[in-house]
């Protein structure tokens, strides 16, 4: 599990976007069950950020 800077547990996925990258944080197993939804979110963020 990932922790926020204040020490709280991050309960859900978090996306960090830079000028050239998209990172999916806190994607523990069974993240595969949400793989298609995560992929959709990455696509939306890529279209908004890089196009």
C-alpha positions in Angstrom: 0.0 0.0 0.0 1.1 3.5 -0.7 1.2 6.3 1.8 0.4 9.9 1.3 3.0 12.5 2.4 1.1 12.9 5.7 1.4 9.2 6.5 -2.2 8.2 5.6 -2.8 5.1 3.6 -3.8 5.8 0.0 -6.9 3.7 -0.5 -7.3 4.0 -4.2 -5.3 4.4 -7.4 -3.4 7.6 -7.9 -2.2 9.0 -11.2 0.8 11.2 -11.4 1.3 13.0 -14.7 4.5 14.7 -15.9 5.2 16.4 -19.1 6.2 13.0 -20.7 4.9 10.3 -18.5 1.8 8.9 -16.7 2.4 6.9 -13.5 -0.2 4.7 -11.9 0.5 4.5 -8.1 -0.9 2.2 -5.6 -2.0 -0.5 -8.0 -1.6 -3.6 -5.8 -2.9 -7.0 -6.8 -5.7 -7.6 -7.8 -5.2 -4.5 -9.9 -5.7 -6.8 -12.9 -9.4 -6.9 -12.2 -9.5 -3.1 -12.8 -7.0 -3.3 -15.7 -9.4 -2.1 -18.4 -10.7 0.7 -16.3 -7.2 1.8 -15.5 -6.3 1.6 -19.2 -9.3 3.8 -20.1 -8.2 6.4 -17.5 -4.6 6.4 -18.8 -5.9 6.9 -22.3 -8.1 9.9 -21.2 -5.2 11.5 -19.3 -2.8 10.9 -22.3 -5.2 12.5 -24.7 -5.7 15.5 -22.4 -2.0 15.9 -21.6 0.0 14.9 -24.7 -2.3 15.8 -27.6 
